[in-house]
Amino acid sequence: MKKITIIIVLFFAVSFSFTSCKSDKKEVKKEMATQVYQCPMDCENGKSYTKPGKCPVCKMELKAKKAGETKVEDHSSHNH
């Protein structure tokens, strides 16, 4: 009887540790999804992109900004 109890307790402990790790990964993904990028020279009047890259106007590297900007465009559609 003791062996069965120990096995059940170990099973639940291992299950709990795996499920708690999954929630941490989801929080990181949410945080990364809020990242937007803008040209440091503001060539396009505050336009921002969802992926890093270069500004299509001045070719400077886009800088990371906080989310909440008004004009967000998917940067993957541009050919660089």
C-alpha positions as CSV (number, residue, x, y, z in Angstrom):
1,M,0.0,0.0,0.0
2,K,2.9,2.4,0.8
3,K,4.4,1.8,-2.6
4,I,1.2,2.7,-4.4
5,T,0.8,5.9,-2.4
6,I,4.4,7.0,-3.1
7,I,3.9,6.3,-6.8
8,I,0.7,8.3,-6.9
9,V,2.3,11.2,-5.0
10,L,5.3,11.2,-7.4
11,F,3.1,11.1,-10.4
12,F,1.2,14.2,-9.3
13,A,4.4,16.0,-8.3
14,V,5.9,15.4,-11.8
15,S,2.6,16.4,-13.5
16,F,2.4,19.6,-11.5
17,S,5.9,20.6,-12.4
18,F,5.4,20.1,-16.1
19,T,2.1,22.1,-16.2
20,S,3.6,25.0,-14.2
21,C,6.4,25.3,-16.8
22,K,4.0,25.6,-19.7
23,S,2.3,28.7,-18.2
24,D,5.7,30.5,-17.9
25,K,6.3,30.0,-21.6
26,K,2.9,31.4,-22.6
27,E,3.6,34.6,-20.6
28,V,6.9,35.1,-22.5
29,K,5.2,34.7,-25.8
30,K,2.5,37.3,-24.9
31,E,5.3,39.7,-24.0
32,M,7.1,39.2,-27.2
33,A,3.9,39.7,-29.3
34,T,3.6,43.3,-28.0
35,Q,6.9,44.3,-29.4
36,V,6.8,46.8,-32.4
37,Y,9.6,48.4,-34.4
38,Q,9.8,52.0,-35.8
39,C,12.3,54.0,-37.8
40,P,14.5,56.2,-35.5
41,M,14.3,59.0,-38.1
42,D,10.4,58.8,-38.1
43,C,10.4,58.7,-42.0
44,E,6.9,57.4,-42.1
45,N,5.3,59.6,-39.4
46,G,5.1,57.0,-36.6
47,K,4.4,53.9,-38.7
48,S,5.5,50.8,-36.9
49,Y,6.2,47.1,-37.8
50,T,5.7,43.8,-36.1
51,K,9.1,42.4,-37.0
52,P,12.6,43.9,-36.9
53,G,14.3,45.0,-40.1
54,K,15.2,48.1,-42.1
55,C,13.2,51.2,-42.9
56,P,11.9,51.0,-46.4
57,V,12.5,54.8,-46.8
58,C,15.9,55.5,-45.3
59,K,17.2,51.9,-44.9
60,M,18.1,52.4,-41.2
61,E,17.6,49.6,-38.7
62,L,14.2,49.7,-37.0
63,K,14.3,50.3,-33.3
64,A,12.1,48.4,-30.8
65,K,9.2,50.4,-29.2
66,K,6.4,49.5,-26.8
67,A,3.1,48.3,-28.3
68,G,0.2,50.7,-28.5
69,E,1.3,52.6,-31.5
70,T,-1.4,53.5,-33.9
71,K,-0.1,52.4,-37.3
72,V,1.2,48.8,-37.2
73,E,2.1,47.1,-40.5
74,D,3.5,43.6,-41.0
75,H,7.1,44.1,-42.0
76,S,7.3,40.7,-43.7
77,S,5.4,42.0,-46.8
78,H,8.3,44.3,-47.7
79,N,11.1,43.1,-50.0
80,H,14.5,43.8,-48.5
